[in-house]
C-alpha cells in the first residue's frame, strides 16, 4: 500500500515548540484522513530546528465507496417537508427516491445516496494546506510582502518549502499537487544550513532519512539526544570527570542542532568558589551547556560541555573559546552577586522596624534581606497583604505546628522568618529557580542551625508528585505552614481552582500538605486550620487523586469518609483506614461480607420505602428471635452483639486491622442467615424484627466505612 511523506521546511523553530508541533502535525493530518475513511497502518512525526516531517504508512489509493439510505417523509406529506428532504438528500425530484412500505406507518420515501471514495492524493491535497493554515503554534508570524495582507499565511518562522510525496514502495511516488501562499509542494528538501545547503530530491521516507543523514541532518530528535548524551559522557570520562546529566537541557539542546557535535571547554578555577548550583544555572541558562563534576568529591569541575551544530575545521577550538568567553563573563556576574549578597546592606537604620516586627538580627546579611523585603512592602497578593505580612503568619503557624511534628518551636519560627529572605538577593533575582537553595547557602554562612538552613530550602517541597518530601521536623513544620497559609488565604478570598485553571498552584499545595503529613506520619487535625468545610473537601479530593495515582481505589476513600463512617480530618488516619479496608476487601471474608451487606442494604431500601425511613432503627428483640427458633437468626444476633463493640473499640484505638478482623467474624453468620432465613416473613412482627437485625448489620459496618459507597 502507498505511503505519504510530508516535510515543512522553515527557518529555525524554537526548541521548546518542536516536539509538540510534530505530534500536532501527526494528529491533525491523520485525524483528517480517518474522517474521510482513509485508514492507515502507522504514522510517525519528526522535528529538527528547521523542519517538521511526517510519514504515514499503509494508506489506500482511494477511500471506500459509501452507500447511505436516508429516510424521508411519508407519501403525501406537505410539499415543504418533501422539498426539504430532496435538498438534504441532493435529489432533484421524487423520481430519484424509492418508496418503502411499513404495515404500521404506511408508505414513505427513501433516498439511496452513493458516494464514490475520494482519491487519496486529492484528499491529501485538501488536508495538508488546511492543516498548515490552521496550525496551532503558540506564537506565529507573517513575513515578506504578503505580511501586509490580513489573510496571509502565518507560521512559527518563515516557511520556505513543502515536500509531499505519495506512492507505493514498488513505484516512483507522485508529488501531491497543492500550493500554500505561493509555496508549491514538491519532492525537494534541504540539508544542513552550512554543510549541505543545496536541494536534495527524495522519493519516500526510506531514502529521505539517509539522504538527510548524508547532508548532515539527524532527523530523529531522540537519536540526536542519544548522540549528545553518549558523546558528552565519553568526553567527560576521558577527562576523568562525570557529566552532570540534565534531561530538560538535553531536550532543549537536541532542538537547537541538526548535526550535534559535542565539545569541551573550561574556565578559571577561581570561579569554583561560587556555589555549584549557581555555576550550573549560569552556564545552563546563558550558554545551554552541560557542566561536569569530579566523581571522587561530587564537586563541580572547571569544565563545561557545549554542543555545536557544525563540524569546525579547527576541531571546535574557536567555538569552545567563544563559549568560554561568555561563560567567564557570566560567571563574573555570578561571583559579583555571590559577594554582594553576603555583604551588609546600606541604610540599615531604615530596616529597624521590620527587624523588630519579624524578630530579625540586622547584624546578619540574610536577616537584612528579609527586613528589606518587608520594608519594601512587596505585595504577595492584593487581598492577602505583603510578603512581610505573610512571613509573619507563616512564622506564627510554624511555631504552632512545631510540637505536632516534633520540631523545636523556636527553630521553626526562626526558619519561617528567613524562609523568603533570599527573594531580594542578587543571585535569586538573576536565577529565580535558585530560591530557597541560595537562602540555605546564606543561612549556613551566617551560622544558622543546620535544621533552620535546611528548612529555608526545603519549605517549598514537595513541588510535585515525584519530588522529595522533607523529613527534618523543622522543614516539615515550615513547609506545612507555608502551604496551609496559601490554601487558607486563597480560600478566604474565594480564589479557588476552577476546572483546568489553577493559577496559584493550590492543587499542588494541597497535595504537598497531604504528602508531608502522610509520609512523615504526622497526626494533624485540619478542621481548626482549614476552618472552611469546602477546603477540607478539597483536601479529600486531592487525597483521592493521590491514592488513585498510587494504585489504590478512590471509592474506598469515599467509603471511609462517607456519612456515618466516623469521618475525620486526620489525613494520616484516613489513608491508614483506606489501606486496611482495601486489604480486607481483597480477602474472601471481605468480599463475602460486602456481598452480604449489599443484600441487606437492598432489602432495607425496598422495605423502608413501604414503612418509612428509620422504621427499623434500634435493636432486634432477642425474645422474638428465640421464639422463632431459627439457629441462623440467633447466630447473626449473637455475632453482631460480639463484633460491633469490638469493631467500634478497635476504631477508637485506631486499630484498623483489628476493626476489619472484627467485621470478618460476621461473615459466616451473615452467609447462613441469608441462606436459611426468610426476612419478609408473613408475620409482621418477625418481618420487622429481622429487618432490624439487618439494620444492625448495616450500622455495624458503618463503624468502619460506608460500604454503600464501595464500587463494584
C-alpha positions as CSV (number, residue, x, y, z in Angstrom):
1,X,0.0,0.0,0.0
2,X,1.2,3.6,-0.7
3,X,3.0,5.8,1.9
4,X,2.9,9.5,2.5
5,X,5.9,11.7,3.1
6,X,5.4,15.3,4.2
7,X,8.0,17.8,5.2
8,X,7.5,21.5,6.1
9,X,10.9,23.3,5.8
10,X,11.3,26.7,7.5
11,X,13.7,28.9,9.4
12,X,14.7,27.7,12.9
13,X,11.7,26.5,15.1
14,X,12.1,27.3,18.8
15,X,13.3,24.1,20.6
16,X,10.5,24.2,23.2
17,X,7.9,24.0,20.4
18,X,9.3,21.3,18.2
19,X,8.1,18.1,19.9
20,X,4.6,19.2,20.4
21,X,4.5,20.6,16.8
22,X,5.5,17.2,15.4
23,X,2.7,15.5,17.4
24,X,0.2,18.1,16.4
25,X,1.1,17.6,12.7
26,X,0.6,13.9,13.0
27,X,-2.7,14.2,14.8
28,X,-4.2,16.8,12.5
29,X,-3.3,15.0,9.3
30,X,-4.2,11.5,10.5
31,X,-7.5,12.6,12.0
32,X,-8.5,14.4,8.8
33,X,-7.6,11.3,6.7
34,X,-9.6,9.0,9.0
35,X,-12.6,11.4,8.8
36,X,-12.5,10.7,5.0
37,X,-12.4,7.0,5.5
38,X,-8.7,6.7,4.8
39,X,-7.3,4.4,7.4
40,X,-3.5,3.7,7.7
41,X,-1.1,1.2,9.2
42,X,1.2,3.6,11.1
43,X,2.4,7.2,11.4
44,X,5.4,8.9,12.9
45,X,6.4,12.6,13.1
46,X,9.8,14.2,13.5
47,X,11.2,17.6,14.2
48,X,14.6,19.3,13.7
49,X,15.3,23.0,14.1
50,X,14.4,23.7,10.5
51,X,11.7,21.1,9.6
52,X,8.6,19.2,10.7
53,X,8.3,15.8,9.0
54,X,5.6,13.2,8.9
55,X,5.5,9.7,7.4
56,X,2.2,7.7,7.1
57,X,2.4,4.1,6.0
58,X,-0.2,1.9,4.6
59,X,-2.7,4.3,3.1
60,X,-5.2,3.1,0.4
61,X,-5.1,4.6,-3.1
62,X,-8.7,5.8,-2.6
63,X,-11.3,5.8,0.1
64,X,-14.1,3.3,0.3
65,X,-17.4,3.9,-1.6
66,X,-20.2,5.0,0.7
67,X,-23.8,3.9,0.4
68,X,-26.2,5.6,2.7
69,X,-30.0,5.3,3.0
70,X,-31.7,8.5,4.1
71,X,-35.3,8.2,5.3
72,X,-37.7,10.9,4.1
73,X,-41.3,11.9,4.8
74,X,-44.4,9.9,4.3
75,X,-46.0,9.7,0.8
76,X,-48.5,12.5,0.7
77,X,-46.6,14.7,3.2
78,X,-46.8,18.5,2.8
79,X,-44.7,20.0,0.0
80,X,-42.4,21.8,2.4
81,X,-41.3,18.5,4.0
82,X,-40.8,16.9,0.6
83,X,-38.7,19.8,-0.7
84,X,-36.5,19.8,2.5
85,X,-36.0,16.0,2.1
86,X,-34.9,16.5,-1.6
87,X,-32.5,19.2,-0.7
88,X,-30.9,17.4,2.1
89,X,-30.5,14.2,0.1
90,X,-29.2,16.0,-3.0
91,X,-32.1,14.9,-5.2
92,X,-33.8,16.9,-7.9
93,X,-37.2,15.1,-7.9
94,X,-39.1,12.4,-6.1
95,X,-38.5,10.1,-9.1
96,X,-34.9,9.6,-7.8
97,X,-36.3,8.4,-4.4
98,X,-37.6,4.9,-3.5
99,X,-40.9,4.2,-1.8
100,X,-40.9,1.7,1.0
101,X,-44.0,0.3,2.8
102,X,-44.4,-0.2,6.5
103,X,-47.6,-2.1,7.7
104,X,-47.9,0.3,10.7
105,X,-46.5,3.7,9.4
106,X,-47.5,3.4,5.7
107,X,-45.5,4.3,2.7
108,X,-42.5,6.7,2.9
109,X,-39.7,7.9,0.7
110,X,-36.1,6.7,1.0
111,X,-33.1,8.3,-0.7
112,X,-30.2,6.0,-1.6
113,X,-27.1,8.1,-1.7
114,X,-24.0,6.6,-3.2
115,X,-20.7,8.4,-2.9
116,X,-17.6,7.1,-4.6
117,X,-14.5,7.0,-2.4
118,X,-12.2,10.0,-2.8
119,X,-8.8,9.6,-4.3
120,X,-6.2,9.7,-1.6
121,X,-4.0,12.1,-3.5
122,X,-6.9,14.5,-3.8
123,X,-7.7,14.2,-0.1
124,X,-4.1,14.9,0.9
125,X,-4.1,17.9,-1.4
126,X,-7.1,19.3,0.5
127,X,-6.0,18.3,4.0
128,X,-2.4,19.5,4.1
129,X,-3.0,23.1,3.1
130,X,-5.8,23.4,5.6
131,X,-3.6,22.0,8.4
132,X,-0.8,24.4,7.5
133,X,-3.1,27.4,7.6
134,X,-4.7,26.4,10.9
135,X,-1.6,25.0,12.6
136,X,-1.7,25.6,16.4
137,X,1.6,27.3,17.0
138,X,1.8,29.1,20.4
139,X,3.3,32.0,18.5
140,X,3.4,32.7,14.8
141,X,4.4,35.4,12.3
142,X,3.8,36.7,8.8
143,X,6.8,37.7,6.5
144,X,7.6,39.2,3.2
145,X,5.4,41.3,1.1
146,X,2.3,39.2,1.8
147,X,2.6,40.0,5.5
148,X,0.7,43.2,4.8
149,X,-2.4,41.2,3.9
150,X,-4.5,40.1,6.8
151,X,-5.3,36.6,5.4
152,X,-1.7,35.7,4.5
153,X,-0.1,32.6,5.9
154,X,1.2,32.6,9.5
155,X,3.9,30.2,10.6
156,X,6.2,30.0,13.5
157,X,9.1,31.2,11.3
158,X,9.2,31.8,7.5
159,X,8.1,28.7,5.7
160,X,10.4,28.0,2.7
161,X,9.3,24.7,1.1
162,X,6.8,21.8,1.3
163,X,7.8,18.3,0.4
164,X,4.8,16.0,-0.2
165,X,5.0,12.6,-2.0
166,X,2.7,9.7,-2.1
167,X,3.2,6.3,-3.7
168,X,3.8,2.6,-3.3
169,X,7.2,1.1,-2.5
170,X,7.4,-0.6,-5.8
171,X,6.9,2.5,-7.9
172,X,8.0,6.1,-8.1
173,X,5.8,8.2,-5.9
174,X,4.0,11.2,-7.2
175,X,4.1,14.7,-5.8
176,X,0.8,15.6,-4.2
177,X,0.0,18.9,-6.0
178,X,-1.1,21.9,-4.0
179,X,0.0,25.4,-3.1
180,X,0.0,27.4,0.1
181,X,0.6,31.2,-0.3
182,X,2.7,30.7,-3.4
183,X,4.7,27.8,-1.9
184,X,4.2,24.8,-4.2
185,X,4.6,21.3,-3.0
186,X,7.4,19.2,-4.4
187,X,9.9,16.4,-3.8
188,X,12.8,18.5,-2.7
189,X,14.3,19.1,0.7
190,X,17.5,20.7,2.0
191,X,20.3,19.5,4.2
192,X,22.4,21.2,6.9
193,X,22.4,25.0,6.7
194,X,26.2,25.1,6.4
195,X,27.5,21.7,5.5
196,X,24.9,20.8,2.8
197,X,22.6,23.7,2.0
198,X,21.7,22.6,-1.6
199,X,18.5,20.9,-2.7
200,X,18.0,17.2,-2.3
201,X,15.4,15.3,-4.4
202,X,13.8,12.4,-2.4
203,X,11.1,9.8,-3.2
204,X,9.9,8.4,0.1
205,X,10.7,8.1,3.7
206,X,13.2,5.2,3.2
207,X,15.5,7.4,1.1
208,X,14.6,10.7,2.8
209,X,16.2,9.7,6.1
210,X,19.6,8.6,4.7
211,X,19.6,11.5,2.3
212,X,19.4,13.9,5.2
213,X,22.0,11.9,7.1
214,X,24.4,12.3,4.2
215,X,23.6,16.0,4.2
216,X,24.5,16.2,8.0
217,X,20.9,16.2,9.4
218,X,19.8,13.7,12.0
219,X,16.0,13.7,11.7
220,X,15.0,11.9,14.9
221,X,15.2,14.2,18.0
222,X,15.6,11.2,20.3
223,X,18.6,9.9,18.3
224,X,20.2,13.4,18.5
225,X,19.7,13.2,22.3
226,X,21.4,9.8,22.4
227,X,24.3,11.1,20.3
228,X,24.8,14.1,22.6
229,X,24.5,12.1,25.8
230,X,26.9,9.4,24.7
231,X,29.5,11.8,23.3
232,X,29.3,14.0,26.4
233,X,29.7,11.0,28.7
234,X,32.7,9.8,26.7
235,X,34.4,13.3,26.8
236,X,33.8,13.5,30.5
237,X,35.2,10.1,31.1
238,X,38.3,10.8,29.0
239,X,38.9,13.8,31.2
240,X,38.5,11.8,34.4
241,X,35.2,13.6,35.1
242,X,31.5,12.9,35.2
243,X,28.7,14.5,33.3
244,X,26.0,16.3,35.4
245,X,23.0,15.0,33.4
246,X,20.1,17.3,32.8
247,X,17.1,15.9,30.8
248,X,15.5,19.3,30.3
249,X,18.7,20.8,28.9
250,X,19.3,17.7,26.8
251,X,15.8,18.0,25.2
252,X,16.4,21.7,24.5
253,X,19.9,21.3,23.0
254,X,18.7,18.5,20.8
255,X,16.2,21.0,19.4
256,X,19.0,23.5,18.6
257,X,21.1,21.3,16.4
258,X,20.6,19.2,13.3
259,X,24.1,17.6,13.4
260,X,25.3,17.5,17.1
261,X,29.0,17.9,17.7
262,X,29.9,17.7,21.4
263,X,32.9,19.7,22.6
264,X,34.6,20.6,25.9
265,X,35.6,24.0,27.3
266,X,37.0,25.3,30.6
267,X,37.0,28.3,32.9
268,X,39.2,29.5,35.7
269,X,39.2,27.5,38.9
270,X,38.7,30.7,41.0
271,X,35.0,30.6,39.8
272,X,34.6,27.4,41.7
273,X,34.2,29.4,44.9
274,X,30.7,30.2,43.7
275,X,28.1,27.7,44.8
276,X,27.9,24.8,42.3
277,X,24.2,25.3,41.8
278,X,24.7,28.9,40.7
279,X,27.5,27.9,38.3
280,X,25.3,25.3,36.8
281,X,22.3,27.7,36.5
282,X,24.5,30.4,34.9
283,X,26.1,28.1,32.3
284,X,22.8,26.3,31.6
285,X,20.7,29.5,31.2
286,X,23.1,31.6,29.2
287,X,25.0,29.1,27.1
288,X,22.9,25.9,27.1
289,X,26.0,24.0,28.2
290,X,26.3,21.0,30.5
291,X,28.6,21.0,33.5
292,X,31.0,18.3,34.8
293,X,31.9,17.2,38.3
294,X,34.7,15.3,40.0
295,X,33.3,11.8,40.6
296,X,35.6,11.4,43.7
297,X,34.3,14.5,45.5
298,X,31.0,15.3,43.8
299,X,32.1,18.9,43.4
300,X,31.9,20.7,40.1
301,X,34.9,20.9,37.8
302,X,36.0,23.9,35.9
303,X,34.9,22.4,32.6
304,X,31.7,22.6,30.5
305,X,30.2,20.8,27.5
306,X,28.9,22.9,24.6
307,X,27.1,21.2,21.7
308,X,27.8,22.7,18.3
309,X,25.7,22.5,15.1
310,X,28.7,22.1,12.8
311,X,32.0,20.3,12.4
312,X,34.6,23.1,12.6
313,X,37.8,22.7,10.6
314,X,39.8,23.5,13.8
315,X,38.2,20.8,15.8
316,X,36.0,23.2,17.6
317,X,38.7,25.3,19.2
318,X,37.2,28.6,18.1
319,X,33.7,27.5,19.2
320,X,34.8,26.5,22.7
321,X,36.9,29.6,23.0
322,X,33.9,31.8,22.2
323,X,31.7,29.9,24.6
324,X,34.4,30.2,27.2
325,X,34.4,34.0,26.9
326,X,30.7,34.2,27.5
327,X,30.8,31.7,30.3
328,X,33.6,33.6,32.1
329,X,31.6,36.9,31.7
330,X,28.5,35.3,33.2
331,X,30.5,33.6,36.0
332,X,32.0,37.0,36.8
333,X,28.4,38.3,37.2
334,X,27.6,35.4,39.4
335,X,30.7,36.0,41.5
336,X,29.6,39.6,42.0
337,X,26.1,38.5,43.0
338,X,27.6,36.0,45.4
339,X,29.8,38.6,47.0
340,X,27.1,41.3,47.1
341,X,24.6,39.0,48.8
342,X,27.0,38.3,51.6
343,X,27.8,42.0,52.3
344,X,26.0,44.4,54.6
345,X,23.2,46.5,53.0
346,X,23.3,50.3,53.2
347,X,20.7,52.2,55.2
348,X,20.3,49.5,57.8
349,X,18.6,52.0,60.1
350,X,15.6,52.1,57.8
351,X,15.0,48.4,58.4
352,X,14.8,48.5,62.2
353,X,11.0,48.5,62.4
354,X,10.8,45.5,60.1
355,X,13.6,43.7,62.1
356,X,11.7,44.2,65.3
357,X,8.4,43.1,63.9
358,X,9.9,39.8,62.4
359,X,12.5,39.2,65.2
360,X,15.5,39.6,62.9
361,X,19.1,40.3,63.7
362,X,20.4,43.1,61.4
363,X,24.0,42.1,62.1
364,X,23.4,39.2,59.7
365,X,23.2,39.6,55.9
366,X,20.2,37.2,55.4
367,X,18.2,38.9,58.1
368,X,18.9,42.2,56.4
369,X,17.5,40.9,53.2
370,X,14.3,39.8,54.9
371,X,14.0,43.1,56.6
372,X,14.5,44.8,53.2
373,X,11.7,42.6,51.7
374,X,9.3,43.7,54.4
375,X,10.4,47.3,54.3
376,X,9.8,47.5,50.5
377,X,6.3,46.3,51.0
378,X,6.5,43.7,48.2
379,X,2.9,42.5,47.7
380,X,2.2,38.8,47.8
381,X,-1.4,39.3,46.7
382,X,-3.6,42.4,46.7
383,X,-6.1,40.8,49.1
384,X,-3.6,38.9,51.2
385,X,-1.1,41.5,52.0
386,X,2.7,41.8,51.6
387,X,5.4,39.2,51.7
388,X,6.4,40.5,55.1
389,X,2.9,40.1,56.5
390,X,2.7,36.6,55.0
391,X,6.1,35.7,56.6
392,X,4.7,36.8,60.0
393,X,1.7,34.4,59.5
394,X,3.9,31.5,58.4
395,X,6.3,32.0,61.3
396,X,3.4,32.0,63.9
397,X,1.8,28.9,62.3
398,X,5.2,27.1,62.0
399,X,5.7,27.7,65.8
400,X,2.2,26.3,66.5
401,X,2.7,23.3,64.3
402,X,6.2,22.5,65.6
403,X,5.2,20.4,68.7
404,X,2.8,18.4,66.5
405,X,5.6,17.4,64.0
406,X,8.3,17.0,66.7
407,X,10.2,20.2,65.9
408,X,11.7,22.8,68.2
409,X,9.2,25.8,68.1
410,X,11.9,28.4,68.3
411,X,13.8,26.8,65.4
412,X,10.6,26.5,63.3
413,X,9.8,30.2,63.9
414,X,13.3,31.3,63.0
415,X,13.4,29.2,59.8
416,X,10.0,30.6,58.8
417,X,11.1,34.1,59.4
418,X,14.0,33.6,57.0
419,X,12.3,31.4,54.5
420,X,11.6,34.1,52.0
421,X,14.7,36.2,52.8
422,X,16.6,35.2,49.6
423,X,13.9,36.6,47.3
424,X,15.5,40.1,47.2
425,X,19.1,38.7,46.8
426,X,21.0,39.4,43.6
427,X,21.5,35.7,42.9
428,X,17.8,34.8,43.1
429,X,16.9,37.9,41.1
430,X,19.0,36.6,38.3
431,X,18.1,32.9,38.7
432,X,14.7,32.6,40.3
433,X,15.0,28.8,40.2
434,X,17.6,29.1,42.9
435,X,15.2,30.5,45.5
436,X,15.4,28.5,48.7
437,X,18.7,26.9,47.8
438,X,20.5,30.2,48.0
439,X,18.7,31.0,51.2
440,X,20.2,27.8,52.7
441,X,23.7,28.7,51.5
442,X,23.5,32.2,53.0
443,X,22.0,30.8,56.3
444,X,24.8,28.3,56.6
445,X,27.4,31.1,56.1
446,X,25.9,33.2,58.9
447,X,25.9,30.2,61.3
448,X,22.3,29.3,61.4
449,X,21.2,26.0,63.0
450,X,21.5,23.2,60.3
451,X,17.8,22.5,60.6
452,X,16.9,26.1,60.1
453,X,19.2,26.3,57.0
454,X,17.7,23.1,55.6
455,X,14.1,24.3,56.2
456,X,14.8,27.5,54.2
457,X,15.5,25.4,51.1
458,X,13.0,22.6,51.8
459,X,9.9,24.5,52.7
460,X,9.0,24.7,49.1
461,X,8.9,20.9,48.8
462,X,7.4,18.8,47.6
463,X,6.9,20.6,44.3
464,X,5.2,17.7,42.6
465,X,4.2,14.0,42.9
466,X,7.8,12.8,42.2
467,X,9.6,15.4,44.3
468,X,11.2,14.5,47.6
469,X,9.3,15.2,50.8
470,X,11.3,16.9,53.6
471,X,11.9,14.7,56.7
472,X,13.6,17.1,59.1
473,X,10.9,18.2,61.6
474,X,11.7,21.9,61.3
475,X,11.4,21.6,57.5
476,X,8.1,19.8,57.8
477,X,6.7,22.5,60.1
478,X,7.7,25.4,57.9
479,X,6.6,23.6,54.7
480,X,3.2,22.8,56.2
481,X,2.8,26.4,57.4
482,X,3.7,27.8,54.1
483,X,1.3,25.7,52.1
484,X,-1.6,25.9,54.7
485,X,-1.3,29.7,54.8
486,X,-1.5,29.8,51.0
487,X,-4.6,27.5,50.9
488,X,-6.4,29.1,53.8
489,X,-5.7,32.6,52.4
490,X,-6.9,32.0,48.9
491,X,-10.0,30.1,50.2
492,X,-10.7,33.1,52.4
493,X,-10.8,35.5,49.4
494,X,-12.6,33.0,47.2
495,X,-9.8,32.4,44.7
496,X,-10.3,28.6,44.3
497,X,-9.2,26.4,41.4
498,X,-11.9,26.0,38.8
499,X,-11.8,23.3,36.1
500,X,-8.4,23.3,34.5
501,X,-7.5,26.7,35.9
502,X,-5.3,26.8,39.0
503,X,-3.1,30.0,38.7
504,X,-1.9,29.8,42.3
505,X,-1.0,26.1,42.2
506,X,-3.4,25.4,45.0
507,X,-3.8,21.7,44.0
508,X,-0.1,21.3,44.2
509,X,-0.1,22.9,47.6
510,X,-2.8,20.6,48.9
511,X,-1.1,17.6,47.6
512,X,2.1,18.8,49.3
513,X,0.3,19.1,52.6
514,X,-1.1,15.5,52.2
515,X,2.3,14.1,51.4
516,X,4.1,15.9,54.2
517,X,1.5,14.6,56.7
518,X,1.2,11.0,55.4
519,X,4.9,10.3,54.5
520,X,6.1,11.7,57.9
521,X,3.4,10.1,59.9
522,X,2.0,13.4,61.2
523,X,-1.2,13.5,63.1
524,X,-2.8,16.8,62.1
525,X,-6.4,17.8,62.5
526,X,-7.1,20.1,59.6
527,X,-10.5,21.4,60.7
528,X,-9.2,24.0,63.0
529,X,-6.7,25.1,60.4
530,X,-8.8,24.9,57.3
531,X,-11.9,26.3,59.0
532,X,-13.8,26.0,55.7
533,X,-15.5,22.7,55.1
534,X,-15.1,23.3,51.4
535,X,-11.4,23.4,51.8
536,X,-11.5,20.2,53.8
537,X,-13.4,18.6,50.9
538,X,-10.7,19.9,48.6
539,X,-8.1,18.0,50.7
540,X,-10.2,14.9,50.5
541,X,-10.4,15.2,46.7
542,X,-6.7,15.6,46.4
543,X,-6.2,12.6,48.6
544,X,-8.3,10.5,46.3
545,X,-6.3,11.7,43.3
546,X,-3.0,10.8,45.1
547,X,-4.3,7.3,46.2
548,X,-5.6,6.6,42.7
549,X,-2.2,7.5,41.2
550,X,-0.7,5.1,43.7
551,X,-3.0,2.3,42.5
552,X,-5.5,2.5,45.4
553,X,-9.2,2.6,44.8
554,X,-10.6,6.1,45.3
555,X,-14.1,4.7,46.1
556,X,-12.6,3.4,49.3
557,X,-11.8,7.0,50.3
558,X,-15.5,7.8,49.8
559,X,-16.4,4.8,51.9
560,X,-14.1,5.9,54.8
561,X,-15.3,9.5,54.5
562,X,-18.9,8.6,54.0
563,X,-21.8,9.7,56.1
564,X,-22.0,7.6,59.2
565,X,-18.4,6.3,58.7
566,X,-16.8,8.3,61.6
567,X,-15.1,10.5,59.0
568,X,-12.4,12.8,60.4
569,X,-10.0,15.4,59.2
570,X,-6.8,13.5,60.0
571,X,-5.4,12.6,56.6
572,X,-2.9,10.1,58.0
573,X,-5.7,8.1,59.7
574,X,-7.8,8.3,56.6
575,X,-5.0,6.8,54.5
576,X,-4.5,4.0,57.1
577,X,-8.2,3.2,57.2
578,X,-8.3,3.1,53.4
579,X,-5.3,0.8,53.2
580,X,-6.8,-1.5,55.9
581,X,-10.2,-1.6,54.1
582,X,-8.5,-2.4,50.8
583,X,-6.7,-5.3,52.3
584,X,-9.9,-6.6,54.0
585,X,-11.9,-6.4,50.7
586,X,-9.2,-8.4,48.9
587,X,-9.9,-11.4,51.3
588,X,-12.7,-13.9,50.8
589,X,-14.2,-12.8,54.1
590,X,-14.2,-9.2,52.9
591,X,-15.7,-9.9,49.5
592,X,-18.5,-12.1,51.0
593,X,-19.3,-9.7,53.8
594,X,-19.6,-6.9,51.2
595,X,-22.0,-9.1,49.2
596,X,-24.0,-9.8,52.4
597,X,-24.0,-6.1,53.2
598,X,-25.3,-5.2,49.8
599,X,-28.1,-7.8,50.0
600,X,-29.1,-6.4,53.4
601,X,-28.9,-2.8,52.2
602,X,-31.1,-3.6,49.2
603,X,-33.7,-5.3,51.2
604,X,-33.8,-2.5,53.7
605,X,-34.0,0.1,51.0
606,X,-37.0,-1.6,49.5
607,X,-38.8,-2.1,52.8
608,X,-38.1,1.4,54.1
609,X,-39.9,2.7,51.1
610,X,-43.0,1.0,52.4
611,X,-42.6,1.5,56.1
612,X,-40.7,4.8,56.1
613,X,-37.1,5.7,56.7
614,X,-35.9,4.8,60.2
615,X,-38.7,2.3,60.6
616,X,-36.2,-0.4,61.6
617,X,-34.0,1.5,63.9
618,X,-33.0,0.1,67.2
619,X,-32.0,-3.4,68.2
620,X,-33.9,-6.6,67.3
621,X,-36.0,-8.2,70.0
622,X,-33.9,-11.2,71.2
623,X,-37.0,-12.9,72.7
624,X,-38.7,-12.9,69.3
625,X,-35.6,-14.4,67.8
626,X,-35.6,-17.1,70.4
627,X,-39.3,-17.8,69.9
628,X,-38.8,-18.2,66.1
629,X,-36.3,-20.9,66.8
630,X,-34.1,-20.4,63.8
631,X,-30.4,-21.1,64.7
632,X,-29.1,-18.9,61.9
633,X,-31.1,-15.9,63.0
634,X,-29.9,-16.3,66.6
635,X,-26.3,-16.8,65.4
636,X,-26.4,-13.5,63.5
637,X,-27.8,-11.6,66.5
638,X,-25.0,-13.1,68.7
639,X,-22.3,-12.4,66.1
640,X,-23.5,-8.7,65.8
641,X,-23.6,-8.3,69.6
642,X,-20.0,-9.5,69.8
643,X,-18.5,-8.0,66.6
644,X,-20.0,-4.5,66.8
645,X,-18.4,-3.4,70.1
646,X,-15.1,-5.0,69.0
647,X,-15.1,-3.0,65.7
648,X,-16.0,0.2,67.5
649,X,-13.4,-0.2,70.2
650,X,-10.8,-1.0,67.5
651,X,-11.7,2.1,65.5
652,X,-11.4,4.2,68.7
653,X,-8.0,2.7,69.4
654,X,-7.0,3.4,65.7
655,X,-6.5,-0.4,65.2
656,X,-8.0,-0.6,61.8
657,X,-6.8,-4.1,61.1
658,X,-8.5,-5.2,64.3
659,X,-11.7,-3.5,63.2
660,X,-11.6,-5.4,59.9
661,X,-10.9,-8.6,61.8
662,X,-14.0,-8.0,64.0
663,X,-16.2,-7.5,60.9
664,X,-14.7,-10.6,59.4
665,X,-16.3,-12.6,62.3
666,X,-19.7,-11.7,60.9
667,X,-19.2,-13.4,57.6
668,X,-20.3,-17.0,58.5
669,X,-23.4,-15.8,60.3
670,X,-24.4,-13.5,57.5
671,X,-24.0,-16.2,54.9
672,X,-26.0,-18.7,56.9
673,X,-28.8,-16.1,57.7
674,X,-29.4,-15.3,54.1
675,X,-29.3,-19.0,53.2
676,X,-31.9,-20.1,55.8
677,X,-33.9,-17.2,57.0
678,X,-36.9,-15.5,55.2
679,X,-36.7,-11.8,56.0
680,X,-40.1,-10.8,54.8
681,X,-42.0,-13.3,56.9
682,X,-45.8,-13.3,56.8
683,X,-45.8,-12.5,60.5
684,X,-45.4,-8.6,60.6
685,X,-43.6,-8.8,64.0
686,X,-41.0,-11.3,62.7
687,X,-40.5,-9.3,59.5
688,X,-39.9,-6.1,61.4
689,X,-37.6,-7.8,63.8
690,X,-35.5,-9.3,61.1
691,X,-35.3,-6.0,59.3
692,X,-34.0,-4.5,62.5
693,X,-31.3,-7.2,62.6
694,X,-30.3,-6.3,59.0
695,X,-30.2,-2.6,60.1
696,X,-27.9,-3.6,62.9
697,X,-25.6,-5.3,60.3
698,X,-25.6,-2.1,58.2
699,X,-24.8,0.1,61.2
700,X,-22.0,-2.3,62.3
701,X,-20.2,-1.9,59.0
702,X,-20.7,1.8,59.1
703,X,-18.5,1.9,62.2
704,X,-15.6,1.1,59.8
705,X,-16.8,2.5,56.5
706,X,-19.8,3.3,54.4
707,X,-20.0,0.1,52.4
708,X,-22.7,1.6,50.3
709,X,-20.1,3.8,48.6
710,X,-17.8,0.9,47.6
711,X,-18.0,0.3,43.8
712,X,-18.3,-3.0,42.1
